[in-house]
Every structure is written in structure tokens, then in C-alpha cells.
Amino acid sequence: MNTVYTVGELESFLVAILVLFIGHSVNRHVAAFRKYNIPEPIVGGLLVAAVITVLHSYNISLEFSLSMQNTLMLMFFSSVGLAASYKLLMKGGTKVFLFLAIASLYIIIQNAVGVSIATALGLEPLMGLIAGSITLSGGHGTGAAWAQTFSEQYGINTLELAMAAATFGLVMGGIIGGPVAQRLINKNGLVSAYGVGGNHHKDHPDLVTYDQLEEDRVTAKSILEVLFILLLCVAGAKWFGSLVGYLDIGWLKMPEFVYALFFGVVITNITEVSRGFKINRESVDVLGTVSLALFLAMALMNLKLWEIFDLAVPLLIILLVQTAVLALFAYWITFKLMGANYDAAVMAGGHCGFGLGATPTAVMNMGALVSRTGPSPQAFMVVPIVGAFFIDIVNAIILQGYLSFIG
């Protein structure tokens, strides 16, 4: 008989913070993790998830109360929007569309790999799409949506496999991103245009670094002001999402974090043009970094690793090949086409994150990198915008093309 223990809100929040401390402690003592910039939430989250998996094997289940998880995610994407002033957007705008083209090309390759290997292994070709961009570029939400479609239209039950594949991708995307980018940086002798170490905010007041080790000159007042703006973006995103759903405006239906990001972009550019109020960038940096770290800790400590263990061997083979293909693609293609510079290396690490997992995983990879190798504001603008907004649209179009071809 399985015994379920529900962990309260406060205790769950404490465990999320503990996950980060565990990840930091392990990284401090394991040189390989530091060398390859394995993100702390991944390390700590996997250790906690492993403990929960062991308990699960003894029919003991822990259920965390994580109602703040979605709010923290929306706060982080709001901070990304607040960091995207029109000057920065104009400077890196073309990079957004170039990165989108590269990511779109990879989705075509990702599905080709999945369908080809599934067919070679004697599986239904649709399984190749489940182990392709549906779960890897799409994530858990897209996986669940398409599993329902497959069940209704093809009579195939793929929900459990989709959730397991998405979980596998989330973990592997966080593991390979750092090593891929770090090797590019080391091999090519790349350095951040803003330098490594030191106080970047002192020399560049408008820079948002997402560096956990950055010294920030903030006040209680500036923190409260930015917290109000972030929560305003979160509330606006939820309200707008409800309005779009109520009015049934299909083309405007997107994940809430997309709305939060664009609310942030609108607010920061209104304040910049009007010059009536200046948003404290260092407070945005602090709150955005904390929100991301806690959100990812909550996501990872809640992983059901036994779902990965239950994956059928053929599907696991496809996912392992997908991991290797993305690492090679990011290393040889993404990096070179994005300019073969420091920003391109950071974006290659980010591509590993959302190409296998999700946009927050991509940002986590980049955050771990810049904490050691220096800021990359262009990467933090380009990758989240493509990963949070454009890629879901492209993914849906490409998947429809594959389905019409397979069908």
C-alpha cells in the first residue's frame, strides 16, 4: 500500500531553498561540476528527486505544495521583459530571427531523427514525434496536449511516455548545456565584452547579468518598486490570458509566461521613453535571478525519476541519440551561425536547454555560465524571446507537416 505524505507550503518552500544550497555545496566540492558549469538547481534537484525515488520504491510518496512555482516562473519572464529596452532590442533584433531560423531548422532535424530511429526499431513513427520536438522542444505542456490529440485521432495512449520523455529532456538539457558552451569558450579563447569578475553594474548601470554572485547596490525601496512591477506583470499576464480564453481569440492563445515577458517589455520601454520613472536594473537582476533559481528548484525537486526508469528501451535509445545530436548541432551549427563569439557560445548552451527541455532550463544553463565567464545580455534577450514565444508556433507548424506526411 502506498503511503502519501503532503508537505505544507512553508516546508515545501524551505525544501526548494535547501535544493539550491545542496547544489551549491556539491558544486563547490566537485571540480567537474564547476568546470562544466552544471547548474546548481539541476544538481540539488536531482539529489532530492533521487531521495524521493528511493522512498517511492518503498511505497512512500512525498507531495510538495508548490503553489508559488508558476508565479515565480512568471516573475522571472517578467524580469526578462523589463531588461529588454528598445535600445537593446534594436541592437540584437536581427539575432532573434537568426536564432529562430536555426532553432526551426533543428526542430525539423529533431523530428527526422525521432521518426527515422522509431521506424528502424519497429515502432510506430508517431512515437518518434513523441521523442522528438513534441516533448523535447515542446516540454510537458505540449507533450500532454499532443498526447490527447494522438489518443483522440489515432487511438494511441502516449501520455505517460510523453511525460517521461519531457522529464528526461528537462534533465539532460540542463546537464549538457554547460559543458557544450564551456568547451566552445575554452577552445576558442572567448571572453565576455563586459569582462569576467568585478562589479559589472558599477561600470554598466543598465546591465542585467542574472549572475548569482554579482554584487548589487539595491535598497528596500528599489526592491519593493521592482517587486510591485513584476507582480503587476504577473497579474496582467493572468488577466490577459483569461480574457483571451473568454473571448476565444485563437491566434492570441499562448502560455502565460509569454504575456508576462511582453508586459515587461512594454513597461520598461514606456518608462524609458517617458523618463518619468527609472526602473532599478540591479533590483530587476536580483529578483529575476532569485525567481528563476527557486522556480527551477521547485520544478526539479518534484521530478518523478521513476517515470524515466519506466521508459521503454527503444524510446530511451531515441532520447539518448537526440541528446547527442543536439549537443553536436549546438556545438557546430548554432555557435558558428550565431557569430562564433562569446554570446554565440552562451546561446549554444541555451539552445541545449530549450531544445531538450524548456526555456527556463535554457536560461538556467546561461545563468550558470555567466556567473563564471561574464555577462551576455544579448543571449538573455535572444534565447528567451525565441524559446518563450516563436518556437512553439514554429513547432506546431512543423509537427502538422510531419503528421500529414506520416499519415
N, C-alpha and C positions, 0 to 999 in steps of 0.2 A: 504493500500500500504506500502510495506516495504522500509524504507529509509536506505541506506548503506553509512556509513562513513568510509573511508580508512584512517588509522593512518599512518603517514610517518615513514621512517626508524628510524630517530633520536628519534622521540617521542615514537615509539614502544620500542626502546632500553631503554629509560628512564622509561617507564612503567615496563619493566622487572626488572630493579633495584629497582623500587618502590615496586614491589611484594615481594622482599626479605626483604626490610625494614619493610613492613607491617607484614610479617610473624615473623620477629624478635621481633617487638613491641608486637604483640599479644602473642607470646610465653613467653615474659618477664612478662606479666600481668596475664596469665592464668596458674596457677600452674600445672593443669592436663596435659597440653601440654608439659610443661618442664619435668614433672615426667616421662612421657611415650615417650619422645623423638620424638614427631611428627615433621617431617622436616619442616623447615621454608618455602621452596617453595610450599609445599602442602598447608599450612595454608594461606599464602598470595595469592597463585594462585587460591585457591577455593573461597576466598573472592572476588577477581577481577572477576572470572568467574561467581559468583553469581550476581554481579552488571550487567555484560553483559547479563546474562539470564533475569534479570528484564527488561532491555532495550529492549531485544528481544521480550518480551511479549507485549511491546508497539510498535512493528514493527520498532524498531530502531536497526540496526546491526552495530557492530564495526568490522572492519577487520584490523588486525595488519600486518605491513610489517616486517616480521621476517626472512629475507634472511640469517642472521648470525646464525640462530638456528642450522642448520646442521653442519656448520663449528665449532661451539662451542662444539657440541657433539663429533665430530672427534678429536678436540683438547684434550678433556678430555680422550678419549680412548687412544690417543697417549701418554698422561701422565702416564696412567696405564702401557703401554708398557715400557716407559722409567724407570719406577720404578721396573721393573721385571728383575733384574740382574740374571746372571746364578747361582750365589750362592743362591739367594732366590728361584729360580726355582728348584734347586736341593733339597733344604731343604723342600719345600712344594709340590713337584711334585706328590707324591702319593695321597695327599689330593685332587688334581684336579680330579683324576679319581674316587676317592671315592665319592666326591661330585657329579660328573657326574652320577654315578650309582644311588645315592639317588634321584637326580632330575629326572632321567629317570623313576625310579620306580613311582615317584609321577605323572608323565605325564600319565602313564597307569591308575593310580587310578583316576586322574582328569577326564579323558575321560570316565571311567567306571561310575563315579558319574553323569557326564553330560548326558550320554546316558540312564542310568537307570531312572533318575528322569524325563527326557523328555518323555520316554516311559510310565512311570507311570502317567504322566499328559496328556497323549493322544497326544503328539506332535510327529512330525517326528524325528526319532532317530538322524538324521543329525543335528538337532537343538542342540542336546546335545553336539556334537563336536564343534559347533559354540560357545556354552557356556562352552567349555572345553579348551583343550590345543591350539586350533586354535587361539583364541583371547587372552586367559589368559597367557599361556606360550609363545605364538607366538607374540602377540601385534597387532598393527594396520596394519602393512605391511603384516604380514602373514594372518590376517583376510581378507584384501582386495584381496589378491591372491587366497585364498581358496573360497571366495565368487564368484569370477569369474569362478572358476572351477565348483562349485555347479550349477551355472547358466547355464553353457555350457553342463555339463554332466547329471544333474538331473532336470534342468528346475526350480530350486528354487532360488528366489531372496532373498539373505540374506545379502547384502552389508550393509544396514542401521543397521540391528541388529548386525552385526559383529563390525561395528564402535562403536556402543553404548556399546556393551559388553566389547570391548577393553578399552574404556574410563572408564567404571565402574571399571574394573580391575586395571587400572592405579591409580585411586584414592584410592581404597581400599587397594591395595598393599602398598601404601605409608602410609596409616593410621595404619594398623595392625602390620607392621614390627617392629616398635619401641617398642610398648607395649609387644609383644611376647618376644623379646630379653631382654628387661629391666627386665621382670619378671624372666627370666632364670638367669640373672646376680644377681638380688637381692635374689632370693630363694636359690641359690647355693653359695652365697658369692664369686662370681668370680671377679677377678681383672686382669687388663692387665699386661703382663710381663714387660711392659715399665713404669708402674706406671700411676697415674692419676695426671693431672696438671703438672706444671713445664715446663721447656724447653726441650722437647724431642730431638730436633735437636742438642742441645749442647752436650748431652750425646751419641746420636746415629746419627752421621752426614749423614749416608746414608738412614735414615728412612724417608719415605713419609707417612704422617699421614692423609692427607685430613681433617685436623681439622681447621675449620674457625677461631678458637680462638688462634691457635698456633702462638707464636712469631717467625718470620722468619728473619734471617740475610741475606738479599738479597741486591744486588746493581743494579743500572740501567743496567750495563754491563751484569750481570748474567741473568737478566730478558730478555734482548734483545737476548742473546745467546740461551736461552731455548725457547723463543718465535719463533725464527728462526727454531729451530729443530722441534718444534711442528707443525709449518706451513709446514715444509718440509714433515713431516709425512702425514699431511692432503692432500697436493698436490700429494704426492706419492700414497696415497690411491685412490684418484680420478682418477689419471692417470692409475694406475694398474687396477682399476675397469672398466675403459673404454677399456683398452687393452683386458681384459678377455671377455668383451661383444663383442668386434670387432672380436676376434678370435673364439668366441663361444665355450669356454672351460667350459663345463657344471659343472664339478666337482670343478672348482675353483670359481664359481659364489657364492659370499657371500655378506652380507651387507658391505658397505664401512668401517664402524667402525671396522670390524674385520681386514681389511687390515691395518688401521691406528694403531691398537693395535700391530700388528706384525711388522710393520715398526719400531715402538718404541722399541720393544724387540730387534730387530736386531741392531739398532743404539746404544742402551745403552750397549749391550754386546760387540760390536765391540770396543767402546771407553774403556770399562773396560779391555778387553784383551790387546788392543794395548797400553793402558796407555798414549796415546798421548794427550788426552783431557779429562778432568773430568767434567761431567755434574753436575751442581749445583742442588742437590736434593731439597733444600729448595725453589728454584725458580720453579722447577717442581711442588712442593707441592702447591705453591701459584697459579700458572697459572692453574693447574689442578682443584683445588678447585673452583676458580672463574669461569672457563669454565663450570663446572658441575652445579653450582648454577644458572648461567644465562641461560643455556640450559633448565633446568627444570622449571625455572620461565617462560620462553617463552612457553614451552610446556603446562604448566598448565593454564596460563592466556588465552590461546587460546582454552581451553576446551569448547565444546558445551554441557553444562549440560542438556539442554532440550532434547538432544538425549537419555540421561539416563531416563528422565521422560517419554519418549515415549516408553520405553521398555514394551513389553507385560508382564503382571503379571507372567505367568508361567516361562518366561525366567528370570525375576528378581528373582524368587524363586530359580531357579537353581544357579544363580550367588551368591546369599546370602549363600546358602549351600556350594558352592565351597570356598567361603571366610572362612567359619568356618572350613571346612575340612583342608584347607591349614594351618590355624593357629594351629590346633591340630597336624598336621603332622610335621610341623616345630618344634613345642614345644617338642613333644615326640620322634620323629624319627630322624629328621635332627640333632638336638642337640646331641642326645645320640650317633648316629653312627659317627658323626664328632669328637668325643672325649670328649664330656661333659665338655669342658673347656671354657675359656673366648672367644677364637677365634671361637669355635663352636657356642656360643650364638650369636655372631655378624653375623656369616654366616647364622644362622637360621633367623635372621631379614632380611638378604639379600635375602634368599630364598623366603620369603613372598613377596618381591619386584618383582622379576622376575617371580615367579610362578603365580602371578596375573597380573603383569603389564609389566615391561620391565627391562633390565639390568640397565639403568640409575636410575630407581626407587629403585632397589636393592642397588646400591651404595649410593644413597641419604639416604636410611634407615641407612646404616652402617656409613655414614658420620655424621649423627645426633647423633648416639650412641657414636662414638669415641671422639666427641667433648666434651663429658661429662665424659666418663668412661675410656678413654685411648686408645692408638693406637692398631691396629690389622692388621699389614702388611700382614699376611697370608690370612686373609679374603679378603683383597683388591686385592690379587693376584688370589685366587681360584675362587671366585664368578664371577668376570668379564670375566675371560677366559672361564668358563663353560657357563655362560649366553650369552656371545657375540659370541661364536664360536660353541661349541659342541652341545648345546641344540637344536639349530634349525635343525641340521642334525638328531638327535635322534627323535625330534618331528615329522619330515616329515615321518620317517620310521614307527613310532608307528601309526600315522594317516592313513597311507596306509594300515596297518594291520587291523585297525578298519573298514575302508571303505570296505575292501574285506570281512570282517566278516558280516558287516551290509548288504552289497549288496547281 
